Amino acid sequence: MSSEFLLFFFFIFPHSSPLHLLWLLLLTTVFGLWLTPGGLAWALSRAKSRTHPAIPGPSGLPLLGLAPAFASPLTHRILASLSKTLNATPLMAFSVGSTRLVVASSPHTAREILSSPAFADRPVKESARELLFHRAMGFAPCGDYWRGLRRVSAVHLFSPRRLAGLEGVRREIGLEMMEKIARENGEVEVRSVLHFGALKNVMRGVFGKWGDGCGVVELEGLVREGYEVLGMFNWSDHFPVLGWMDLQGVRRRSRDLGGRVGVFVGKIVEEHRVIKREDHNQCFLDVLLDLEENRLEDSDMIALLWELVFRGTDTVAILLEWILARMILHPDIQTKAQHEIDTAIGGNATVITDSDLVNLPYLQYIVKETLRMHPPGPLLSWARLAIHDTSVGQHFVPAGTTAMVNMWAIAHDEKVWAEPKKFRPERFIEEDVAIMGSDLRLAPFGSGRRVCPGKAMGLATVHLWLAQLLRTFRWSASSDYGVDLSECLKMSMEMKHPLVCKAIPRGFFN
Ligand code: HEM
């Protein structure tokens, strides 16, 4: 092939030296590869896909591909607009350095990817490996080990019985948060309050403890640092030649943090080994220690517990912050929700319980609408990896390709949703779309075998705390800051500027 090209160049440039011609050939090849739909990483894998139509996609920058988009805090928006411009919403191919990716921005192809056994693994980035996640549920390859983790957590942490058993804790932590907000006496930065509450809540389920003296402050520091490192775009993940230099210090930081997490969680595991708890007081860790079959190594147990705390904290706090921002921007919707709560709970009732939540459909629609407009995982946070060669629609996808679903793009697509930019919980009165993964028009918890195992726990917590927050306070904008809906995609999609607002007591304390 290259000798044919060389002859071709000789024909066109008869007076050039062979060295010049070789350079020309090299340049043409690099350009040719780069101009392949999807960019360089796709060009290098084309041999196998000759018989299938190429997946449309941008070449991106030479060598870098779409790396700059991933270093940006608005990756989901950039990918959404590229998919639309290139008429590639079903599937778009692109490269980030040597990593080959596809992204689906339509419900149909999203379903194909998320439910296909071919995409049941996840790519593990360096920071995740150093932070022990490759032995936890979220990054473990789909096999017996991963299945065992899903099974044990489904029965002993996420089952309806366990969730009901933890209702009192959720309520008590919610009450503590209301008191904390009331003490601020005016303006409050809600993120830190919600984050601390969410951490305590998941700590109780996992470790059985959550009081202020239980290391919650230290754990919060570790979790925060983890979000920062894991949320960074690490150039070495996509440019292996840079790997040894660790230019951004990601390896050093995550290795150091992984060590400290091991010591912290390891100490809790030891404490639980010494003090055996009665059955009804057992937490998830006690269950793991009692397992007869599929007993976990200590390091695996630490990885699993750490991941659960990590995943269960951020998502809940971030979602509630977005909801409160929306309540401030839409006072009529806030009033309607408060009216619904007051009517369902009654004027004198002192507590809101899980059983009251079924009588608060409008509140649940507010949560759904916020998940649609501000999904905490707009790209379903942790992507999938093609385990073997497969296809999506009529397109060939080679093994080793990273597959993403742009849930943000689907939820903002006017072909899928009427007036997608409008915050309108009433749309779910007209059609109550399921959000647990069966309807890919709105699947903020993912779908298929790797769907979020904590979705019921997350929703139970958000619904109860939102009911408490709206019953206890009237929410309005801070005089200095207003409400800024700018987004910042790190591990999850956060508000770029933490929400600072006024919480005015409504005369109920429950
Ligand atoms: C509002 C709350 C939450 C949201 C929006 C959310 C969202 C997600 C999403 C989008 C995924 C990827 C699913 C996929 O690939 O199909 C996921 C996975 C996961 N989530 Fe959640 N999540 C939430 C709460 C929680 C909670 C409370 C926990 C645990 C305490 C949790 C633990 C996990 C784990 C372990 C995985 C990985 C599952 C696997 O790969 O097998 N999440 N979550």
Boltz pocket constraint, residues with backbone or C-beta under 6 A from the ligand:
constraints:
  - pocket:
      binder: B
      contacts: [[A, 114], [A, 137], [A, 138], [A, 139], [A, 150], [A, 202], [A, 307], [A, 308], [A, 309], [A, 311], [A, 312], [A, 313], [A, 315], [A, 316], [A, 319], [A, 376], [A, 377], [A, 380], [A, 381], [A, 382], [A, 383], [A, 443], [A, 444], [A, 445], [A, 446], [A, 447], [A, 448], [A, 449], [A, 450], [A, 451], [A, 452], [A, 453], [A, 454], [A, 455], [A, 457], [A, 458], [A, 459]]
      max_distance: 6.0
